[in-house]
Amino acid sequence: MTEQPRPATRPSPDLTILETRVYRGANVWSYEKAIHLVVDLGSLEDFPSNTLPGFTDELLQMLPGLREHSCSRGRRGGFVERLNEGTWLGHVAEHVALALQQVVGHDIRRGKTRQVKGARGHYNVVYGYVDEQVGLAAARLAVRMVNHLVEADPDFDWEKELETFILRAERTAFGPSTQAILDEAVSRDIPWIRLNQYSLVQLGQGVHQKRIRATMTSATSAIAVDVASDKDLTTRLLGAAGLPVPKQESVRSVDQAVRMAGRIGYPVVVKPLDGNHGRGVCLDLQDENDVREAFPIAEAQSRRGWVIVESYITGRDYRCLIIDGRLAAVAERVPAHVIGDGKSTIEQLVELTNADPRRGVGHEKVLTRIKLDDSALLLLKEQGYERDGVPPVGEMVKLTLTGNMSTGGISIDRTFEAHPENVEIAEEAARMVGLDIAGIDFICPDITEPVRETGGAICEVNAAPGFRMHTHPTIGEPQFISKPVVDMLFPPGAPSRIPIVAVTGTNGKTTTSRMISHIFKGMGHKVGMTSTDGVVIDERLVIRADASGPKSARMVLQNPRVDFAVFEVARGGILREGLGYERNDVAVVLNVQPDHLGLRGIDTVEQLADVKAVLVEAVPRDGHAVLNADDPLVREMRRRCSGQVVWFSMEEPGSEVRDMIDAHCRRGGKALVLEPSDRGEMIVVRHGRREMQLAWTHLLPATFGGKARMNVQNSLAAAAAAFASGAPLHDIRQGLRTFSTNYYLSPGRLNEVEVSGRHVIVDYCHNAPGMRMLGDFVDRVGESLESTSELGKPSRIGVIATAGDRRDDDMRELGAIAAQHFDVVIVREDVALRGRDRGAVAALVAEGLRTSMAEGARCKQLEIILDEIEAVRHAMSRANPGDLVVVCVDKHPMVMAELENWSNQAQAGSGSEDDPVGDPDYVPAPTP
């Protein structure tokens, strides 16, 4: 009996993170993306929050937002109640991580904390996130903060840590313009994928995708962006169209700038030819000296070295936002400034202004904090002030010349005040430049009066204009300008998602995925498929790897050719990263059998079923779950499905399972079943009270005349998935009739090869349940060969192996099952030993074989040859014409190449290979 550790006498800052996982889609903990921490409380396991003096008060002082958390109580202040009653500090860390994300504007409230079974002081902490890097940074800071509250850390400065966290979040956060478009897209159920660490985002999936980068879109013309970046060219184009523009010239030197300023007439503006965000713009230059001082400032911000000198237009600064040729919003921009009160210095007034909760760092909030930098101090001096000067009551002191929000300016909404003639001018300017989204900068006395009458001009046309001044004006009503952007990209009724079929199960996933893909390829779709063999786009293998995880799924969804997706989803990917996408229209669960147990905390087959049920939980209300009614664990998953259930079953009529399916169909449900007759088994599609014959199983090539029962089941599942996805019956029938298990359509899955009269089957069987199904197939094929053989009773030779990460008992069971079906068994090993010593896996498999052989199993001879190719050579050398050789492969391309080489040598009359007894990996095993 394990001795329990004694409770600690005093708390220590022991909270540590043992493991971190980032789920990028539905997962075993949550329907949405989440971060999963495994934490160790150490001595803090003995000290809930109510035993730590001052802990709760100091925590709430540092993060007041925690008062709003409801926790399990379901009401405001619920978490504070839990703190006062006493809760463990892993739970506290969860709420702190959520609160920190809320500080930077991420409205996340999902979280849970559960103790790890059998591990004292270890907890699973799970919480949602918006930005992955911010969520992880919140976890690290939460742990440091909780430890600091337990025992003060002199190196922990909360204000500094919080500011660093905010700046960290700002670096990876979307800007307000991108976020506004994403919020609108999400409200319309349009999926999105972030393509880089900046603002490049894909809206929609596959063939329906559009891309945005800030406020540039897939429809934005590159030529139009170049034109807008060349301010001299823009002005000439607008002037040629009769639009009001200032006089201007582009120059390369300060002397040229002075001459042009004199020709245009003072006051003038000097600005970079291709600048943005108001950088390098110098306004209201009154004489030659001002121009000479301004020129290097503008030149430093010009990428091509050109500087523009233009006439200075007096008036207010207005930004007109044009989207898809129509005016969407107008904002008056007021430069950063303070208003004197007669007693406060300018520096104090700036601090007071920055105390506005709407102001933050960069784009963190709707307004940006004002900075008293060198340019601001220079402008103050021009107005007769220093930073410690005290302006009189009501006097406006400018701190910047331009009204950009990024420099601390404010905005006033004027959308419904703009004169129709000014609206027409702004729309025409956007059309002349060719931008789908354009920011037209007007300088005029009053936007409510025609600029042609009051004076004024278009001083600039901006590609990728910011939205913040319109979505969050300082004064006035916000304008929902992201709506016309999304309308432009996805007109009403336009699709944004492609159908997704996800397939999981212990065995049969790859073959079923290939069948579904083949059916829809035959219907003309460009299918993207992921499987353990790689990523396939329109039947072309683009990546050769185990691609049954979430990263491969996202790769398919990003491909602009794909209009239908089929994903093989493995247990490991779900546990590691979740699904990697939001939802699947059809989820297919083939079976749940004991495999991969003892890994990542999954120790029972029931826990494994919970993992695979994630796909069923990701089915929307209008989706379908295709479930194997013959498997009790899969049958239970129907309770987790929000959509409709489509059953498939190989049970005969009159069984308990068929009675359940009959009741399901009487209620209008769907199912695929087998109906036996004198001619064979017919796959029947049932929908409500209707029954539709689909195909005879013995006429489907993949079933080997009905002998491969695993592929009969896979055919049922594939047909059910296709039917649930809306495929017509004749297309499903044609797909199944043309799908075979040859090497080109289904590599490594029941590939049949004839080599010099020997019948060879190549399959990826690697676990005990799979061996049981393969053994049934071997018996059926063996009996058929025996009935037709003219060379005597054919032998059955098997080359078997399993992965090194399986449990010892699973390896022994594989060997024991193989012994029931083969006369000769050759045990090999995979190249990747997965933590085992060379020969250890083969020894365990052989142990199971010997036990079964001692009990009278069919197998009479056992040999161990660790190298896969040598094992295949030895099996072929032992086989006689008419024999059946089954090779369970690891590297199937190499095995197929070896079999082809063997066949070529036999045809050339070279005879058989030498028996590799002298090979160092050849270990003959004694028969019992």
LOZA-774147 format. One record per residue (C-alpha): residue in one letter; y, x, z. Coordinates in steps of 0.02 Angstrom, whole numbers, plus 50000, padded with zeros to 5 digits. Each point is the difference from the previous one (the first is absolute). Layout:
AYXZ
...
REM end
This chain:
M500005000050000
T501695007149949
E501175003250146
Q501654990749983
P501575010850016
R500984997850158
P501684990949986
A501505011649988
T501125001150154
R501635001849903
P500484996349820
S500215013849873
P500734998849824
D498275000149920
L500214987349861
T499385008349840
I499544994449824
L498205004549958
E499894992449826
T501174992049874
R499564988749854
V501184991649878
Y499354983849925
R500884996049836
G499284982649981
A498904987350088
N498875008450127
V498834996650145
W501464998050119
S501304990549899
Y500254990049841
E501485011349957
K500335018649998
A500005008350169
I499955016550094
H498515003050114
L500105012450143
V498615004950117
V500885005750158
D499405007950162
L500934995050158
G499215013750106
S500554997750181
L501144985649947
E498454988949986
D500194997950189
F501864995949992
P500534983949914
S501864997249974
N500314990750165
T499405015150100
L501325011649926
P501664998550094
G501494997149885
F498935000849843
T500374982649935
D501875000450037
E500255016849914
L498934994749852
L501034984249972
Q501615009850018
M499465012049863
L499334986349885
P500844983350041
G499144992049851
L498384999650100
R500724985150095
E499754989849841
H498155004049985
S498904985150038
C498345009350010
S498504988950037
R501084987650097
G500744993049839
R501774999050068
R501535011150012
G499835012050145
G498114999050003
F499805018849988
V501215002750146
E498914988450102
R498485010549955
L500935015850051
N500444992850169
E498244993450029
G499255016549944
T499355005149830
W499235016149939
L501085013049916
G499054999449836
H500624982149984
V501755006050045
A499925013349863
E499574986349873
H501564989950044
V501105015550004
A499415004749824
L500444982449942
A501695000350086
L500455016849925
Q499654993349825
Q501074984850040
V501445011750046
V500055006249820
G499924982549928
H498134998049973
D499584982550060
I498215003350056
R499224990250143
R498135001749970
G498985010350121
K498505000450116
T499225012050124
R498144999850043
Q498975011650109
V498715010849912
K498284994550061
G499125013250102
A501475012050008
R501024999350160
G501875001149969
H499834999249811
Y500894985949909
N500194993949822
V501864997249969
V500354990449839
Y501714994749936
G500824995649836
Y501235010349900
V501174998749851
D500175018549959
E498485010750035
Q500955015750051
V501174990250114
G498524991350081
L499145016650035
A501615007750067
A500194984850114
A498265003350071
R500405018050041
L501674995750080
A499234985450096
V498715011650081
R501335012950045
M501114986550071
V498644992250109
N499495017150066
H501845003850038
L500154983950100
V498455004750100
E500665017450039
A501725005449942
D499955013149861
P501565011150004
D499825003149813
F500004981349959
D501764994049953
W499834981449961
E501644998249906
K499635015149893
E498194994749970
L500564982549948
E501325006549880
T498735012049924
F498794985549979
I501344989349917
L500465014049880
R498165002649963
A499824981649960
E501555000649891
R499275014149894
T498474989949952
A500724982350008
F500444990249847
G501844998049967
P500764982750026
S499984996349813
T498155004049979
Q499574990950160
A500934984449943
I498994999549838
L498375002950094
D500394986150125
E500294987949856
A498395005749914
V498994997850160
S500724982550023
R499284995849828
D498305007850039
I500295014349879
P499045015550058
W500825017150002
I499445018150011
R501115014650049
L499765013749870
N500925014350085
Q500905004250161
Y501654994149929
S500424983349918
L498794999249853
V499024983950024
Q498764990349895
L500164981250006
G498464990549943
Q498295006749954
G499195007449847
V500604993049835
H501294989050087
Q500885014150090
K501855003849997
R500855014850081
I501625002050093
R500915015150069
A501384993750111
T500864987849880
M499355007749839
T498554990549925
S498685001549865
A501234990649888
T501435012350030
S500425009549841
A500025019050016
I501375000649869
A501044987650100
V499815010750156
D500575015349903
V501504990549932
A500484993950174
S499835017750067
D501245006249869
K501604992250063
D501015006149851
L498804991949876
T499944984150105
T501894998449996
R500065002649812
L498654986949970
L500864987350110
G501695003749924
A499294997749825
A499414982750055
G501754995350055
L499625000650185
P501335006150122
V499695018350045
P501125013950066
K500605014249890
Q498915015250024
E499425016749931
S498595011850044
V500385018350036
R499085016050044
S501375010250087
V501374997450127
D501365004349873
Q499334986849881
A500014987750144
V501835003650037
R500484997849817
M499054983649984
A500764993450160
G501725003449931
R499564991549836
I499274984550087
G501364999050129
Y499955001350189
P499244993850113
V498255004349938
V498195000250056
V498875015249985
K498134996850009
P498355007549938
L499394994349829
D498264995450064
G500204997550187
N499494985350109
H500284992150170
G501845005049992
R499615018450027
G501345011849935
V501234986049958
C501815004650040
L501264985749988
D501884998049987
L500415018049950
Q501885001149986
D500345017149925
E499275015949926
N499585007550169
D498974984750048
V499045001449836
R499645018550026
E499354996550176
A498944985349942
F499215008249847
P498735011350092
I499494985350111
A499574989449848
E499235014649905
A498805003450145
Q499274982549982
S499835000549810
R498265004649939
R500645005149829
G501635008050056
W501134987149917
V501414991750097
I500954984149955
V501884997750019
E500544981949989
S501494989250042
Y500054993550177
I499904981250004
T500734992250156
G499244984950081
R498484994750096
D498265006949968
Y498744987049941
R498165002049956
C499274987149878
L498114999849997
I499234994849834
I498134996049992
D499154995649836
G501694997149917
R500664988050133
L501205002650144
A499024999650163
A501295005350130
V501755006950026
A500535010150151
E501675007550049
R499745017450068
V501155006350137
P499965018750039
A499525006050174
H501494997950114
V500564996250177
I501364988250062
G501195007050131
D500194991750170
G501465010550060
K499045009150136
S498365007049930
T499865016049900
I499254999649826
E498445008750065
Q499824986550135
L500284986449871
V498625007349891
E498815000250150
L500454982050038
T499704995049819
N498335009149996
A499474990750158
D499824984549891
P498124996250007
R500044997149812
R500385018449970
G498645013049995
V499455016549925
G499935000049810
H499234983749938
E499164996450167
K501134984850026
V501154989149894
L501505011350033
T500105018950009
R500835009650140
I501685007849959
K500075019050004
L501545010150040
D499545013949878
D501155012449913
S500494988049862
A500434986650128
L501075012250100
L500895005349839
L500384981949959
L500644997250177
K501175014749980
E500684992549839
Q500384984250099
G500855010250138
Y498614999450129
E498795011550090
R498384994150079
D500884998350169
G501454990349925
V500384982350065
P500454987849860
P501114985150045
V499324982550021
G499374992349838
E500175015549891
M498545003449884
V499525018349992
K498845004549854
L498585012150031
T499325000249820
L500804996049833
T498504991349922
G499254983850061
N498185005449996
M498904992550136
S499115016750018
T501605008150064
G500364986650130
G500924987249895
I499884981350023
S499774986049875
I500724982549980
D499064987449895
R501064993149856
T498614992949891
F500704982449985
E501815005549986
A499905010549841
H500984993149852
P498884994749854
E500875012049882
N499645014550116
V498194994350012
E499895000049810
I500755017649991
A498735006750126
E498534992149910
E500605006849833
A500185017550074
A498174999750058
R499454994349827
M501005013849915
V499175013350105
G498304991649986
L499524999150184
D498894986350069
I500745002950173
A501765006850004
G501395002450126
I501714997549918
D501425007550101
F501664990849979
I501665006150066
C501254985949996
P501274991350111
D498984984250021
I498294995449929
T500494981750001
E501295003249862
P499635006049822
V500125019149996
R500754999649826
E501504991050074
T500165008250171
G499545017649947
G498435009050047
A498505007849916
I498145003850006
C499975017350074
E498115002550000
V498324992749948
N498575004550116
A498145000549965
A498924996350153
P501404992050101
G499744997750186
F499674982650067
R500495002450181
M501814994549980
H499384983549926
T498494996550108
H500895004850162
P501884997949975
T501075003950151
I501004984249967
G499384984949903
E498354992349950
P498535011149948
Q499434998249820
F498134999349963
I500125011449851
S498215005950006
K499454983049934
P500715002349824
V499255017649996
V498254993650037
D500304985249881
M500395012649864
L498435010250034
F498844985350034
P500674984049921
P499404983950082
G498154997749962
A499715018149950
P498475007850087
S500175015250111
R498215002250061
I498405003949908
P498344992350057
I499085010950126
V498134998750032
A499405010650146
V498155003650026
T499185006450159
G498275000750077
T498745013050056
N499115001049832
G500404994049824
K501895002050005
T500165011649850
T498824990549886
T500814983350042
S501745007249971
R499455006649831
M499264983149953
I501624990950043
S501025012949906
H498864998549849
I500174981049997
F501905000550000
K500085014549878
G499024988949881
M501344986750022
G501335012149938
H500725005650166
K500575017750038
V498975002350157
G500375013050133
M498495003750108
T499685011350149
S498285005150057
T499055014450078
D499975008149827
G501895000049975
V501464990249931
V499684991349834
I501434993049895
D499474989349853
E498255007850001
R500695017750001
L499605010850152
V501685007650046
I499535007650169
R498255005750048
A499844998550189
D499454988250137
A501374987449966
S499464985650113
G501505002150116
P501774993050010
K500885014249908
S498984996749843
A500404981550011
R501855003750003
M499775011549849
V499284985549901
L501404988250053
Q501285012749940
N499255001549827
P501084990349875
R498534995749886
V498904991450128
D500004981050003
F498424997550106
A499405010450148
V498255002150071
F499895010350160
E498445006550083
V500485000850183
A499015011250117
R499904999550188
G500795017250020
G501594995549906
I500274984350104
L499815009650163
R501075014449939
E501474991349915
G499654981549986
L499914991749830
G501505008549922
Y500624983649926
E500614983650069
R498674987749947
N498574997049879
D499794984049899
V498115001150010
A499005008950134
V498155003449968
V498865004550146
L498255004449942
N499095004450161
V500215008450169
Q498575011650048
P499835014550123
D500805014949914
H501415011950049
L499744995050182
G500595012050134
L501565004849900
R501824996250046
G499514989050146
I498864988549899
D498355000050094
T499244983049962
V499704990049843
E501094986150073
Q501475012150013
L499665005249821
A500094981749948
D501704998650085
V500625014649894
K499404992649837
A500704982950047
V501755007349978
L499844995949815
V499624981950040
E501504999250117
A501095006749858
V499614984949890
P501524988549980
R499914981150010
D499834998549812
G498685013749992
H498115000750017
A498715009250105
V498345002749910
L498715001550139
N498145003450005
A499264984650084
D498355009150028
D500775012750120
P500374992650174
L501415012350036
V500844996449833
R499754981450025
E501025000750160
M501495007149906
R500384982849929
R500934996250161
R501255014049961
C500454994149826
S501654991049969
G499494995649821
Q498454992149925
V498245006850024
V498845002549851
W498205002550055
F498645009249906
S498184999750050
M498275005349939
E499124988050119
E498904986749925
P500414981450008
G499514991850164
S500435014950109
E501264998750142
V501265010449902
R499854988949846
D500234984650109
M501635007550063
I500565003649821
D499554982349948
A501124993150137
H501385012049950
C499934994349819
R499984981650048
R501695003350080
G500655006849834
G499565018250030
K499395013349880
A498385010049999
L498825010049888
V498154998350031
L498325003749919
E498964985649936
P498175005049967
S499004992349858
D498475003749894
R501095010349883
G500785010650138
E501544999350110
M501604992149940
I501705004550074
V500874983450031
V501844997650036
R500354985550116
H501724992350025
G500024984250099
R498664988749928
R500015009049832
E498665012749954
M500195012049853
Q498645011649939
L500625017849975
A498585011949952
W498155004150024
T499855014950117
H498605008049898
L501145000349846
L501345010350089
P499755018549957
A500565006050172
T498584990750086
F498585008749905
G499224983249957
G500344993450176
K499115014650085
A501605007750071
R500334986950132
M501525009550064
N500824997849829
V499524981749995
Q501014998550160
N501405010749929
S500054989149843
L500184984450108
A501445008050096
A500885006149842
A499824983249916
A500664991250155
A501505011850008
A500384997349816
F499834981150019
A501175000250151
S501245010249897
G500054986649865
A498885007949868
P499164987649882
L498114998550015
H499685006349824
D500985016050036
I499045002650162
R498364997249910
Q500475012149861
G500545013250124
L498374999450098
R498955000049841
T500885015749934
F500045009850163
S498595012250022
T499645014150120
N500075013649870
Y500865016150045
Y501604995749907
L500314983050079
S499295003250173
P499735018650034
G498875003650148
R499434982050024
L498234996249939
N500205010649844
E498364999449903
V499515015249897
E498365003549910
V499585018650001
S498455004949902
G499114983950044
R500525000750183
H501014985150065
V501485006850098
I501204989650106
V501605008250064
D500864991150144
Y501255003650137
C498934992850140
H500485008950161
N499624988650148
A498534990650075
P500534982449943
G500275006649824
M498315008550003
R499204983650050
M500744991449846
L499605014949888
G498225000050066
D499804981749953
F500605004449824
V498795014849992
D498544988850050
R500434987149866
V500245013249864
G498445009350058
E498944984449989
S500664996849825
L499615017749946
E498254998950074
S499644984049903
T500505007949834
S499465018050024
E498625007049890
L500025016950089
G499344994650168
K500944995250157
P501765007449992
S500675009750149
R501654996250086
I501025015550042
G501604998650101
V501395012850028
I500994993850151
A501425005450114
T501334993050114
A501735005050061
G500175011550149
D501184988450097
R498654986750026
R499134998050167
D498355009150027
D499064983550013
D500764994049836
M499365015649913
R498264997850071
E500014981749947
L500465004949821
G498495011549993
A498854987050076
I500504986949871
A499825012249855
A498235003850058
Q499524981849971
H500425000349815
F499685017549927
D498425010349978
V500955016450006
V501675002650087
I501115015249976
V501395001250128
R501615008949950
E501745001750075
D501774996449941
V501205014449967
A501194993650136
L499015000850162
R501344990550100
G499835010350158
R498125003149995
D499105016549984
R499115003649837
G498294991850004
A500354988950151
V500224984049901
A498445003049896
A499005003550158
L500504983250077
V499594990449840
A498345009149990
E499654995550181
G500154981549958
L498895002549848
R498625008650101
T500034986350131
S499794986649868
M498675010049908
A499015001950161
E500024981050016
G499214998149828
A501494998949883
R499815001849812
C500725017649994
K498685013750001
Q501055015449966
L501675005850069
E501005015149943
I501725006650047
I501075008349866
L501805000550060
D500895003649836
E500244984049898
I499705007349827
E498475009950057
A499324984250080
V500224990549836
R499165013949902
H498545000150118
A499814981049992
M500005000549810
S498745014149996
R498834989950112
A500174984049900
N498824995649860
P500394988649852
G500044982050062
D500515004850177
L501534992750087
V501275012550068
V501444993550107
V501415012350038
C501254995550136
V501485010549944
D501525008350073
K500755008249844
H499384988149867
P500855008649850
M499055016050039
V498364990550022
M500224990749836
A500395016349912
E498425007750073
L498954985349942
E500745001249825
N499635018749999
W498214996550056
S499804987149862
N500685012149868
Q498825013850058
A498524988149994
Q500464994549825
A500135018249948
G498245003050067
S500535012150135
G498834992550129
S500384996450180
E501065010050120
D499195012150120
D499684992750171
P501425007250106
V498915005050148
G500875016850012
D501724992150017
P500785003950171
D500444981550023
Y498234994249963
V499114995250161
P498304991749977
A499664987650139
P498224997750062
T499234983049978
P499324991950159
REM end
